[in-house]
Amino acid sequence: MAGVKILLADEDAQYLLPLVRKFIEGFDNEGEIEVITDASYLETYFQTPRTLDIAVMQESLYQEAFDRHNISSLFFLTEQEEEEGALVNRRIYKYTGADTIYKQVINNLANATAAHIRKQGETRILYVYSPCGGSGKTTVAAGISNVFARSNQRTLFLSMDELQSFGWIMEQPGVLPADVERHLMSQSSFVYNLVKPYLAEENFFILPPFSRMLSSLNIREESFIRLLETIVISHDYDYVVVDGAAGFSEAVSRIMSMSQHILIVTQQDPVSRYKMECLLNNLDFSDSRKFTFVCNKYEADKPSSLEQLEKEGRLTISEYIPREPGNSLIKPSEAGQMKSIQKIAYMFM
């Protein structure tokens, strides 16, 4: 990422400090960051031809003459708040916090800039798991994949469910050909290269479902471990979103260990609460940087059985995803437009 040229400009030096720290952290000290807090100096700065990958500046400091310079991605810090979460005409509400501003900038870069700063070798695995059947984890995983992809993140969706019934998330549903089975069983170091031609490409990549249950095809969870290992080595993706198996096993534990992020999806009903408590009794969730809990299909007018676990300090729900009206399946493009799903995705970017 060396050579990425960044300008941060605001007359309030104290305000800029956390934003500067965030950009230094995000670019691993390899970005060339210029900080300007004086309006007259900013004008002098642009009297010399400038080429910048990213410029984030106080809106009142902007001059039309700056457009003559080669600035790939220009953002304005404004004191007027737009609709929540929106980025209109490259304007960012400056008091949303350094983390949020950084994410909005990175998620809305010009394509050329995004390609320029993308790190090689940093494929991240997001494992989406639920101890509760019918929690909607596939919808959540697919919605997050959609948000990642729309944020210029190369994303692969991979399901480990025993019964591969997720074809409804695809615009053009299909199944994997029969001979892919032997590729996954091979445990070869080239297994990803063998499977890659069969990936479906929508706005994110998808390993299509198998036509039969995995156990009937003699495909084990260990096969997915090897596949994930070879995908990570390939550097083809920024994120692999794994729609995890419903049960729990040693292989699932190993994949969780491989994952940078683990999203646990639950619901507010008593049965989900009981199953969540069983899970909490058997696993160590103390690393809050790795584990994130969300409540799906939430209905604010109904009691939540999770409240006691939260009061006991055993569980922290980071986001409540409201139940959508009706019983129709929610496509990834629709889930990706939900503010709650977007907030969850931004936690991991």
Secondary structure, DSSP 8 states (H G I E B T S, - for coil): -TT-EEEEE-S-HHHHHHHHHHHHHHTTT-SEEEEE--HHHHHHHTTS--EEEEEEEEGGG--GGGGGSEEEEEEEEESS--STT--BTTEEETTS-HHHHHHHHHHT--HHHHHHH--TT--EEEEEE-SSTTS-HHHHHHHHHHHHHHTT--EEEEE--SS---GGGSSS-----TTHHHHHHT--TTHHHHHGGG-EESSSEE----SS-TGGGT--HHHHHHHHHHHHHHT--SEEEEE--SS--HHHHHHHHH-SEEEEEE-SSHHHHHHHHHHHHHS----TTTEEEEEEEE-TTS--TTHHHHHTTS--EEEEEE--SSS----HHHHTTSHHHHHHHHHT-
